[in-house]
Amino acid sequence: MGKTRKKLLIVDGYNVLRSGSRYKRQPRADEDYTDDFFNAARDRLINDVVNFAGRDMGAIIVFDAGDNELSQGSRTKVGGVSVIFSSAGQSADKVIEKLAYDAGKRGVETMVVTSDAAIQDTVFGGGVDRMSAEGFSHEVGEYYADARLDDTPKVAPKRTVADRIPADTLAKLKALRDAK
């Protein structure tokens, strides 16, 4: 029995929030990433990644905090998903590129979710798959739609002995019954 390759999903957090239709809304000019809209969108994205990745793959969401001089590059786990805020002076792009490169070196099947062309080109060159923010929004929507469709209780069909035996045997048995 062969060993299955581990899978990893890396999500460019703020890029997906800005580019994915599932999360996108036009912010007011005075809003920044600390406003309620972005907090709610971040929470929704984290929840979606937790559900989407499930037990099938590891997942990391990287948010860019490079412009925040107080950021120390915090890492936390939510529902098994690593959530990383890049440290001051370091972009999320560089964190994502390093994570993808390291995963590729370890032989981990990796998918990077971003609509940033530079990141896509960099990680794809390393043999890592990529998905756009809009593609991810669509996939998550499909995931939830499928989950709703599968929500109905499954009832096993009632099967009789006649359903389980070959048709020719059933015909012979019926002929014997009718002959009596």
N, C-alpha and C positions, 0 to 999 in steps of 0.2 A: 504494500500500500504506500503510495507516494506521499511525500509531505506537501501540503498545500502552502502556497506562498501567502504571506501575510499581506494585507492590503492597508493602505493609508490614504485618507482624504485630508488634504490641506486646503483651508478656505481663507481667501483674502477678505477678511471681515468687512472693512469699510467699503471696499470696492463692490462687494456683493450688495451691501446696503444701498449704495448709490446707483448701481447698474441693473440689479435684478428686479423685475416687475413685481415680484412678491413683496418686496420691502421698500421699494422706491416711492417717494413722494417729494414734491418740491418744497424744500425747507425755506423758511423765511430768511431774509438776509441777516438778521440778528441771531439766528440759531447756530449753535456749534454742537460738537459731539457730546456735550454734557446735558443737552436739553432732553426733556421727557420723550419727544418723538424718537430720538436716537437711542435712548435707553430702552424703550419698548421694542424698537426694531432690532436692537442687539439681542435682547432676550428672546425675541421670536426666532432670530437666526440661530442662536445657540440651541433652542428647543428643536428646531427643524433638523439641525445637524445631528443632535443626539438621536432623534428618531430615524433619520435617513441612514446614518452609519450603523446604528443598532449594534448587533454582535458580529456583523459581517466584516467590519473593518475598524481600524483605529482612526481617530479624527482629531485634527488640530485646527483651531480658528485663530488667525493672527490679526490683531487690530493694530493699526499704526498709532503709536504714541510718541514717535520720534521728536515731534515739535514741543512736547510737554517736558520742560526741563526738570520736572519732579519725578518723571516716570523712571522706575527702577527695573522695568522689564518684568512685571509681575506675571506669574503663571498660576493658574488654578485649574481644577477639574470640576466639570459640571456633567453629571450623568455619564461619566466615562470619557468625555471629550475634554481635551486640553484647550484652555483658552489663554492665549498669550497676548500681552500688550508689549510692543517693542519698547526697548529702553530709550531714554533721552538721547537724541542724536543718531539713532539707528532707525532706518525705515522698515516698515513691515515687509517691503519687497525683498530686502536683504535677508531677513529672517526666513521668509518663505523659500527663497532660493537655496539657502543653506539647508533647511529642513528637507527639501526635495532632493538636493544633491546627496546628503547623508543617507536618506532612505534608499536612493538608487544604488549607492555603494554597498548597502547591506542586502540588496536584492529584494527590497520591498516594492511590491506593485503599488505605484503612487498616482493619485489623481489630484491635480491642483485646480481649484475653482477660482478663476479671476477673469476679468475682461481687460486687464492691463496687458497690452500687446508685448511690452518689454519682458514682463515676467513669463508670459506664455512662450515667447521665443527662447528665453533662457532655460526654462525647465524642460521644454520639449526637446531641446538639443541634448539633454541628458537622458533621454529615453523615458521621461515621465509623461503621462497623459495629462491632458488639460481639458477643462470645461469652462465655458463662459458663465458669467453671472446669470444671464438670462436662461441659459441651458439648465443651470442648477435650479433656478426658480421653477422652470417647467418640470424638471425631474421630481422635485419635492411635491409639487402640485399633483403629479401623476401618482406618486407614492401614497399620498393621503387619499386620493380618489380610489386607488386599488384597495387600500385598507378599509374604506367605507363599504366597498362592494363585497369584501370578504367578511363583513361583520355579521352576516346572517348565520344562524346556527346550522350546522351541517347535520342532516338526518340521513342515516344509512337507508337505502331502499330496502323494502321488505323482499327478501328473496326466498323462493321455494325450492324444493328439490328439483322440480321440473325446470327451473331456470338454470340449474347448475349441471345438468347432465346433457350429453350430446343429443342433438336433434334426432338422429336415427334411433338411438336407444329409447328416447321418449316415444317415438312413433311405434316401436315394437311393443312397448309397455301398454300403450293405448289400444293397440290391436288385440293384445292378450285380454285386456279388460273388457273390450267390446265383444270378444268371442265368448265370454262366459254368459 
